[in-house]
Amino acid sequence: MSQSMECYSSLTTSLSRGESLPSQWYTNAAIADLERNQIFRRTWSYIGPANELSNVGDYITGYVGEVPVVVVRNEQNLAALVNVCRHRRHEVMKGRGNAKAMQCGYHAWTYDLTGCLKGAPRTATEQGFRLEDYPLLPLKVETLGPWVFVNVDCDADPMKKQYGKVLDIIAQSGIDLDSLVLYSRVDWESYSNWKTMLENYLECYHCAVAHPGFSAAIDVLPENYNLGIHGWFLSQVGNVRQSALEGKSQVKIYDARGEVAQAQYHVLFPNMTININPGFPNLSIDVWRPNGANGCTGFSEQYFAPGVTKEFAEELIEFNRQVGAEDDALTDSVQRGLRAGIPERGRYLTGAEHLVGHFQRLVAASVAGTPSDLKSVAGTRDAEVQSISVEPTASAALESERNTYTELEVVKVERESDLISSFYLRRADHKALYSWEPGQFLPIRVKVPGQPPAMRTYTLSTASNPDFYRLSIRRHDGDAVVSQFLHANAKPGFRIQAMAPRGKFVLTRSVDRPAVLISGGVGITPMMAMAEHVVAEGKRTGMFRPVYFVHGAQNGQAHAFGARVAALSSDHPNFRVHVSYSRPSDGDVLGRTHQKTGVVTIDTLKELLPFGDFEFYLCGPAGFMKSLYDGLTGIGISTDRIFYEAFGPATVLRPEAQPKALSRQTKVTNDVVAVQFLKSGAEAEWSSERGTLLEFAESLGLAPKFGCRSGVCGTCTTRLVDGAVEYLEDPVAPRSAGDILLCCSVPRAGANLVLDL
């Protein structure tokens, strides 16, 4: 295997995180050769419209990858043949038309319409030469709707099995495919890799930025522009803008009024696109063929229903040409960036660009995987295959808005256990919520009568969605004023304020590595968000990440989300649940309500887990997490495979660990700064790879108080004796002059730092 290749498992792990294929996959000649053999010789290639092959002798020539082919109508059926003469391998037929026989223009070897050699000048006296030994080689040919396809692989699955569903989706547009007539056909050439061009086609994230005309004609808002994965083909569906129908577009577009109101754009893997635009019934096809590693060639066909006016046809063709020119400028620029090789990988959005991710997985499985790998990826469908709509992706918070409080109202309250209740919240202005990662928390501000506004952070207990937050809060005794107040007063209609979600305890993007979600008590809340996310992603992509859901509670009355976890398990083929009760009540039944009596320990995990490479997620009481963390590291589990939610110094399980280098460099000095902690007597040199001041203090064995690690709660407030700091995130927690927040600050260059800690 080429040094520029990676093993398939490594590729899929990267792709599942939203990382793109390495740049060399778009520029390396050896990989281009592999693609020709592993992809284009094993997939269906569009040749032309079936109605041009209606009569005996009708033929069309084309290419399957780099293999010349001819499809001809003979007396019996359609025949697909390698369009290469058996003599000196000259191409036999050119273009398209009608012929009584097929004759090579090099030495006049002549074949009948079935491909049998019927004449070869000067061979009558050639010893051992027989005409029947040298036919044109046959290929597999099939039709899909009105189109003809050829495959070099004689064992390929039928066209209808792989792509048949696309005909049903096209029918939703109201277009009668059999009525369409070929209007024009043009060849073209590009200086971009074929994948570069198709990946650009597969997302409309760029449309509002780069295609003003297209965006004026088609509604490209993410909540209205639907994306669908159907295994071997991928679809985008939108609708004509009302302003386009009313002639109120601010930029020049074609006349989009007509019986077709739906726009459809499909990719039939690997290299055919089908395009339908609103207006008079129309359809266009593009085929993209590799031309080395850094280029491709292809052709475009434009079809219309009978009765099209010349004005509409020319307007739409010009509209498509303009969009294509805009795309060419984009992809040529991308290809130049790919040739540079820096950075080696890009980052696609797994929500807005998940069609790109599926396309890349098909490519990776074809080139670097096994047939079973390809079959698995090609079997992927959206959760709702009857409709190609998917849930719109919630908006990410703008940097300027992350720390702005918005008003939320309670829409529902559900009791999860004797002590835990879930509060469902939506924006009071009914706008979509900001998106979040499974495991993150929500900073809220609550007005308790007679007290100043109280800020708290509660983990979101559901997967990201645009409609509601779910906070599952335990009612505490003593001085837990906010939790007591919410349990007593937060009924439907009650309002609180919140900033955008945040937090670093999140589920990784791995698909293959099993996630072991281990919780105690109310620590179940982030695990619920993670579990819901894994199940939803599995339904969406067909790739179900293995999950072990391990939870410890006192008894059934204290056990939250039991029925919900069971429902998630039933929707996931590899989701195993284990529950331990430390003090079962009379109504609890071992084997039905829980699997073990006692607490969750490292021995529980040893019994439950087979040998393998796992990621462990911990959340619960301090002693619970400390026991499990020590147990996992004690049996050799690497600390980079253990993730946990820390709620204060008592739950910092590895303060000796080296903090991660800071990724946001705009305010971070490259200088080394001496830092002195007065109360503890500790002194050390800080540098950017030592992280925030909180992480730096923890790495020295100190245990500062903290809550959110995001500058929200103010728990880590510390007196600054000397020096100055920079903030990586603008803190919102109130603080007095001379105080700093350790969790989101670093030393400023130019002077040593002294802290009263």
Summary of the structure (lengths in Angstrom):
residues: 757
radius of gyration: 31.6
end to end distance: 56.0
largest distance: 112.6
contacts: 2454
relative contact order: 0.07
helix: 27%
strand: 28%
